[in-house]
Amino acid sequence: MICQSIIPGILNNSDLSSLAEYGTVDEKKTIVATEQFHEKMLLVTEALNLKVNKVIDPSNGASIEIAGSTEIKGIRGSDKRNYIVDLQGLVPRDANYLGEENHTCLVRSELLNYFQRTTAMDYASEHIKDVSKKIDEER
C-alpha cells in the first residue's frame, strides 16, 4: 500500500534534516534517532515482528539503535505531531523483481506472517518428536 499525505511544515522548509527525528533524510549521510521517536518505532516493529538494529552514523561514527530500517523517515511536522514516512523499508523487496525500477515490489505482510507461523510450527513439531522419543526411551 502506498499512501501520500502532506506533512505540515514540510513544504515551507527546504532543509528536511531540521525536521528529521528518526532515520535518514539525506541518503544515509546522517542517521538520527530521538528517544521519543524510537519508543514509538519500537511499538511499530514489535507489532510487525521486526528487529532493532544497531547502525553507525557516518557523520560522527556514533552507534545508533534503529527499530526497523534506516530508510524510514521520522519527521515532526510544524503541528508538533510525529509522522513516519517511507514505510516500504520495513518489508523486504520481492526477489522476483530486480532493479531500482521495481523498488515498490514488496513481499506482502500476510506472506511474512504465514512464513513465520509455518516455520514456528515446523520447529515445534520437530521438537515435540524429540521430546516424545526421549519420554518413550525413559519408559
N, C-alpha and C positions, 0 to 999 in steps of 0.2 A: 504494500500500500504506500502510495506517495501522496503526501498532503502538503499544502502550502498555506502559509499564514504570514502576515506582515507583523513582525515583532516591533512593538512601539519603540521608537528611537533609532532603529537600525538604518532608516533611510536618511536621517539627519546627521549621521555620524560616519565620516569617511574612514575612521580608524576603528575597525572591528575589535582590535585587541583590547581597547579600553572597555568594551562591553563583555568580553570573554571571561568566564569564570570557571570553565571546565573544558578540557581537551585542547585542541589547537585550531586556530583560525588563520594561521599563516604558513600553511604547507609543512607543518611539523618542525618549524624553526624554534618555536617555543611551545611548551606544554604547561598548562596551568590546571590546578585543582583546588578550589577553595573548600574548606571543611564543610560548609553548609551545602554546597552543591554535591560534594562527594557523598554525604549522608543520603541525599535524595537518589543519587545514582545507585547506591548500594541497594535500595529498595527495588529499583527497576531491574538490576541484574539478578537479584535474588529471585524475583518473580519469573525471570526468563532463564534461570539456571546457568548464568554466566559467571565466569571467574573474575576476580580482581587481579589486575596485572601491575607489576612494578615496571615503570619505564624511566628512561633517563632524559631529562630536559636538555636538549642540545645547546640551549642558550647559556646554561650555567653549570651543567653536569650534575644537577641535583636529581636524586631518585624520588619519583612521584608515584603514588598509588592511583591507578585509574580503574574505575569499575566499568568494564566493557572495553571499548576501543578508543584510541586517541582520535579517530576520525569523527567522533561525536563532538558536537559543539554545545557547550552550556553557556547561554547568554542571559544576562539580566537586562530586561528591557527598561525603558525610561519610566514605565509604570511600576517598577521595582519587583515585577514578577519574574520567575525563572522560566526559561524556555530551553528545551532540548531540541537540537537541530541535527539533521543528518543521521537519523537512527538506523539507516540501512547498514551502517558499520557494525551493528550488533549481531547481524546474522551472516552466515557465510555465503559467499557467491556460489552460484551453481557452476560446477566444474564443466558442465556440458557446453557452456557459453563462455569462450575465452575472449580476451581482448578488452581494451578500455571502452569500446563502444557498447559492450554488454554489461556495464557496471551496475545496472539495475536488475539483472537476472539473479535473483536471490533464492535460496532454499527457504521454503515456507516453514514457519514456526511449528505447524502441525506435524510436519515430517520430522523435524528435530525432536519433538516430544515423543512421537511414535518410536523413533530410533532409540531414544533414551530409555523408554519403558521396556521395549523388547530386549535391549541389552541387559537391563537390570533383571528381567525375568529369566533370561538365559543363564545369567550368573547365579541367580538364586536356585534355579533348577539343578545346576551342576553341584552347587554347594549342598543342597538337600540330599542328592545322591551320595555324596561323600559321607555326610553325617549318617545317613541310613546304613551305609555299608559298615561304618565303624560300630554302630549300635548292633547290627547283625553279628559282627565278629565278636563283640563282647558277650553275646548271649551264648 
